[in-house]
Amino acid sequence: MKIKMTLTDSPKQKPDEADLKFGKNFTDHMFVMDYTEGRGWHDPEIKPYAPLTLDPSAMVLHYGQAVFEGLKCYRADDGRLLLFRPEMNFKRLNASDERLCIPYIDEETALRGLNELLITDKEWVPSAEGTTLYIRPFVIATEPALGVHISSKYSFIIILNPVGAYYPEGLKPTKILIEDEYVRAVKGGVGFAKASGNYAASLKGQQKAQRQGFTQTMWLDGVHRRFIEEVGTSNVFFKIAGEIITPALSGSILPGITRDSSIRLLKSWGLKVTECAFSVDELADAFEKGTLEESFATGTATCVSPIGEFSWNGKKIIAGDGGIGEISKRLFDTLTGIQYGRLEDEFGWVKEVK
Ligand SMILES: *Cc1c(COP(=O)(O)O)cnc(C)c1O
């Protein structure tokens, strides 16, 4: 499929690189491809970034048939533009699509569309230390019709947002509230998919945690309310008596690409990594025994975020000395080093935009 190109005739003023906010500024162009039942995906196009025209009955507005992805484009010191495992994002987009009855998107076409869009807006990839261009692919159901059914029309869109360094003052440990009332997802539901509705469902817990002075929520499983699932929109890891533990992907946990990359790096460093069901009681127990050495969360937005302490039923669970753990720091430095092309890419994770 040939990608049609319509360039803007009024390029925007680029934001100041010293003051880039996540999710606030968008580049000059976007990629759009539509689906119509009987025709399949058609008319891929790069066009000026602009509001969408949707019928008020568009199904996504009523029944939430929508999924998204999140990845980043990094500018290397020599100016090259690098992506980190982008094929994994489009594979996961299709896994999310499958669960939400959205038609399969050819991953090669999606990657080519992204590549062309990045070339079109390459001047928007910031170069200041720690900055990136955040990439948001998403799919929405656009058939104009009420009544719960599978939409016959969709749009697949990619937009780009230049973002500042996540930790302008360096890594900082977070404080996490372990949530005992609300749940994010259940097995059999859509927790493993990056389905938009999951994030609407998580707001209440996030609001509660933030009102109480915490950075984020740690979600427990929806059945037993004991097994640890995720922290906010990140996967979570613990280091207990030298061993790295992370919740096994159970169907209600989002399979993070940073999670997978972290597991592979940790194993390559000779550490024991166990993916298993891990309960909040075991976490509290490790703290009591003095074996909870470290904890951190992983995700594209923050890469690796060290966790200083948890709150569970009003009691504090402190990870290590409450500061930044050694493994968190090493993982953050290694992953960002690979992503910016400063460290050797021994796993073949980095893909150049060209
Ligand atoms: C996106 C996301 C993650 C992290 O995935 P990455 O691929 O590492 O960015 C973890 N949990 C949830 C709920 C997410 O939405």
The ligand as an SDF file (V2000), in Angstrom:
LIG
                    3D

 15 15  0  0  0  0  0  0  0  0999 V2000
    1.8800    0.2690   28.9180 C   0  0  0  0  0  0  0  0  0  0  0  0
    1.7210   -0.3750   30.2330 C   0  0  0  0  0  0  0  0  0  0  0  0
    2.7870   -1.0060   30.9190 C   0  0  0  0  0  0  0  0  0  0  0  0
    4.2160   -0.9060   30.4640 C   0  0  0  0  0  0  0  0  0  0  0  0
    4.4610   -1.4250   29.1860 O   0  0  0  0  0  0  0  0  0  0  0  0
    5.7620   -0.9900   28.3830 P   0  0  0  0  0  0  0  0  0  0  0  0
    5.6570   -1.7500   27.1200 O   0  0  0  0  0  0  0  0  0  0  0  0
    6.9330   -1.3670   29.2020 O   0  0  0  0  0  0  0  0  0  0  0  0
    5.6540    0.4820   28.2030 O   0  0  0  0  0  0  0  0  0  0  0  0
    2.5180   -1.6740   32.0990 C   0  0  0  0  0  0  0  0  0  0  0  0
    1.2670   -1.7190   32.6030 N   0  0  0  0  0  0  0  0  0  0  0  0
    0.2270   -1.1050   32.0010 C   0  0  0  0  0  0  0  0  0  0  0  0
   -1.1230   -1.2030   32.6110 C   0  0  0  0  0  0  0  0  0  0  0  0
    0.4190   -0.4140   30.8100 C   0  0  0  0  0  0  0  0  0  0  0  0
   -0.6030    0.1990   30.2240 O   0  0  0  0  0  0  0  0  0  0  0  0
  1  2  1  0
  2  3  1  0
  2 14  2  0
  3  4  1  0
  3 10  2  0
  4  5  1  0
  5  6  1  0
  6  7  2  0
  6  8  1  0
  6  9  1  0
 10 11  1  0
 11 12  2  0
 12 13  1  0
 12 14  1  0
 14 15  1  0
M  END
$$$$
